[in-house]
Structure formats: C-alpha cells, structure tokens
C-alpha cells in the first residue's frame, strides 16, 4: 500500500504541472521526491532503487545531448536554418520549410533540442516577412513531435521504447515513417486552413533580404575551433553516430554505446572546453527520468501490480493497437507522454509484440500535439517565444492541435492495423 500511495502522489504531482494555470509543482522534483520516498519508506533498498533505473536510456540521452550541444555551439543548426528559411519567398513557402526542417532535425536529433535552437530563427524569419509567428511556431512544435515518431532516438519516449523492446533503429523507421509523413501533410493542411486569412493576405510578400539569420562576425565554427579541420568534427561525428544507429543490428553495437562513443570523441577533442558542453546537457531531464524509473520500479515490485500486468492481454491485432492509441491519447494529456510510456513498459513487456511497442511510441508522441502542455517540445517553443515577445496561447494551440492530433492518431492506428493484418508486424 505504501508503494501505491507514493506512486499516486508522484504522478499527481507530475499531472499538476500539465494544467495551464498551475506551475507550483516541479515535475523533476516530484519524480525525485517519489524516488527518495520509495527508499525512505522501505519499499526497496538504495541498491535495488539504483538497479531499477534504465541506465541504457540515460546513457543514450546523455550521449545525444553532448553531440547536439557541439552541433549547436558550432553554429551548424543555425546555418541549416539560414540556408533553408532563406529560400522561402512566401509565407506558405516558409511554412513548408519550417515543417520540413523541424521534422528532419527532430528525426536525427532529440526533438526538444531541435526546437530550442530553431524557435528564435522561426520568429526572426516571420518578422522579416511581416507575418504573425503564431501559425509557424505552432507548426514547428507539432512538426517536431511528428518528425520524431519514426526515429528510435527522436524523442525520450522512443528511446525508452527502443531499449525496452529491442526494436531496431531501422524497424522504427520502416514501420512508422509512412504515418509520420501522412501526419506531416495533415499538419500543413490544417495550419493553412485554420490561418487561411493570414496566408491569403500576405501571399504575395517577398523577403527583403536573402538570409533570415543575422550573420555572425566570427563565421561558422571559428568562434570555437582554431583550425578548419576541427570545425567539421562535430557534424562528422554526428553523421557517424546516426550511421552507427542505422547499422547497429549488424555491428552488434547498442544504441547507448554508439551515442556515448560519439560524445566521447567530441569531449576528448574539446578537453579545454569540455565543461561548456556539459553545461548544455539537460541534467534535470535525466534526473526526472531516473526518478520515474525508480518510482515505477517500486510499484512494479508489488504483487497486486504484477497480478494486473500478468492478467492483461491486449492482443496483437487492430484492437490492441486501438487500445494503446486510446490510452496514450487520454493519459498523455494528464501526466505527459514520457511518464505514460514508463508506466506502460511493464504492461507491454509481457505481451511480446513489436506491434504494440511501436504503437506506444507512435501514439504517445502524436498525442503530445493535442495541447500546449502535451509535450516538452511544445513548452520549449512557448517559453522561447515568450522571451522573444511572442505569446502562444493555450487555446490558440488547441484549435490546431485537436484536429491534427485526432487525425494523426487515427492515421497511425490505421496504418499499424493494416501492417498487422498483412502480417508485417506482430
């Protein structure tokens, strides 16, 4: 009973921060307090608590954070945005560029980092074109979630699913990419329709300059690196890391090891300035995940929870896919998609179904597009935009998110159900 009380209090604490008017409870603090309580009240020992943490997930996220920190610091993400957004000649063209670049960046990097870098650049490009940034920021946030769906390293919940299920990097892409593409097209159509008056009013505007990003006097990479060779180290390592992910099935190297190897190379090359890279790592997020793993580890040790898990049979057909999608759509709005994913891990571990694991990854990620507080990426866009003087409202986000989320979840369910019926996934 003690474990159940701690579990409920922890998840209620996490849920409170999802409400638009409540900000007094810090999510990582709630998870950390719950983890400490599990040990303090004797649910498990400190050693057992440490053993419940999925260190592979923590290692993979840490490695990717270091790699992305190098790319961001060296200016490569900003340069990609400059080259992409600079080609837009109309608001509709800019919307296409924003959605495409955000989706691709979120697929190869962790989506939270992608929007952190891109949001101020989107706002600058919109102001330069004399259009409201709101539609483009909403599209950017949703594109980051949609684009991360087919990538095993695209977002934290996919990392958890990939490592817990053993589904390979390439199988993620193969089975989830069609749904992500269809959802991206739906997003473009919905944003264009909802804000049709704004697009119609300024459809013939032309940008006055060729580069939407103010040039830096130092030039790309020179503010950190002393030689031209070293200036290309971070993108080279990033490409090798992604290649390592894609070939991990054949090489036998796990995703965490590949990410840590890439991070290690960059840290060694940056020994005089390695501390600056560590400052860019989101240690609070890693602590949040560790706390959640311990809380779930405590509740999973209880006989009543084991009985529930053992008696659960979702099936491996369309009905099981529908159940996972429905639960993700509902519960991700309460506790967010990462805590929901961790909650579902023991349930799906006994099902032995790649179909259900991929359903969880897709549904939990897409469900984050429903509200402004539905995913961390959404909140990052809103917070960065507010610092730039742009307010993305809760209800403003919802009027787009409701259509996009329901439509994309239906698309995801339908495509995965078809693959199950055809025998491609079990």
C-alpha positions, 0 to 999 in steps of 0.5 A, a space after each residue: 500500500 505504501 508503494 501505491 500511495 507514493 506512486 499516486 502522489 508522484 504522478 499527481 504531482 507530475 499531472 499538476 504541472 500539465 494544467 495551464 494555470 498551475 506551475 507550483 509543482 516541479 515535475 523533476 522534483 516530484 519524480 525525485 521526491 517519489 524516488 527518495 520516498 520509495 527508499 525512505 519508506 522501505 519499499 526497496 533498498 538504495 541498491 535495488 532503487 539504483 538497479 531499477 533505473 534504465 541506465 541504457 536510456 540515460 546513457 543514450 540521452 546523455 550521449 545525444 545531448 553532448 553531440 547536439 550541444 557541439 552541433 549547436 555551439 558550432 553554429 551548424 543548426 543555425 546555418 541549416 536554418 539560414 540556408 533553408 528559411 532563406 529560400 522561402 519567398 512566401 509565407 506558405 513557402 516558409 511554412 513548408 520549410 519550417 515543417 520540413 526542417 523541424 521534422 528532419 532535425 527532430 528525426 536525427 536529433 532529440 526533438 526538444 533540442 531541435 526546437 530550442 535552437 530553431 524557435 528564435 530563427 522561426 520568429 526572426 524569419 516571420 518578422 522579416 516577412 511581416 507575418 504573425 509567428 503564431 501559425 509557424 511556431 505552432 507548426 514547428 512544435 507539432 512538426 517536431 513531435 511528428 518528425 520524431 515518431 519514426 526515429 528510435 532516438 527522436 524523442 525520450 519516449 522512443 528511446 525508452 521504447 527502443 531499449 525496452 523492446 529491442 526494436 531496431 533503429 531501422 524497424 522504427 523507421 520502416 514501420 512508422 515513417 509512412 504515418 509520420 509523413 501522412 501526419 506531416 501533410 495533415 499538419 500543413 493542411 490544417 495550419 493553412 486552413 485554420 490561418 487561411 486569412 493570414 496566408 491569403 493576405 500576405 501571399 504575395 510578400 517577398 523577403 527583403 533580404 536573402 538570409 533570415 539569420 543575422 550573420 555572425 562576425 566570427 563565421 561558422 565554427 571559428 568562434 570555437 575551433 582554431 583550425 578548419 579541420 576541427 570545425 567539421 568534427 562535430 557534424 562528422 561525428 554526428 553523421 557517424 553516430 546516426 550511421 552507427 544507429 542505422 547499422 547497429 543490428 549488424 555491428 552488434 553495437 547498442 544504441 547507448 554505446 554508439 551515442 556515448 562513443 560519439 560524445 566521447 570523441 567530441 569531449 576528448 577533442 574539446 578537453 579545454 572546453 569540455 565543461 561548456 558542453 556539459 553545461 548544455 546537457 539537460 541534467 534535470 531531464 535525466 534526473 526526472 527520468 531516473 526518478 520515474 524509473 525508480 518510482 515505477 520500479 517500486 510499484 512494479 515490485 508489488 504483487 497486486 501490480 504484477 497480478 494486473 500486468 500478468 492478467 492483461 492481454 491486449 492482443 496483437 491485432 487492430 484492437 490492441 493497437 486501438 487500445 494503446 492509441 486510446 490510452 496514450 491519447 487520454 493519459 498523455 494529456 494528464 501526466 505527459 507522454 514520457 511518464 505514460 510510456 514508463 508506466 506502460 513498459 511493464 504492461 507491454 513487456 509481457 505481451 511480446 509484440 513489436 506491434 504494440 511497442 511501436 504503437 506506444 511510441 507512435 501514439 504517445 508522441 502524436 498525442 503530445 500535439 493535442 495541447 500546449 502542455 502535451 509535450 516538452 517540445 511544445 513548452 520549449 517553443 512557448 517559453 522561447 517565444 515568450 522571451 522573444 515577445 511572442 505569446 502562444 496561447 493555450 487555446 490558440 494551440 488547441 484549435 490546431 492541435 485537436 484536429 491534427 492530433 485526432 487525425 494523426 492518431 487515427 492515421 497511425 492506428 490505421 496504418 499499424 492495423 493494416 501492417 498487422 493484418 498483412 502480417 508485417 508486424 506482430 
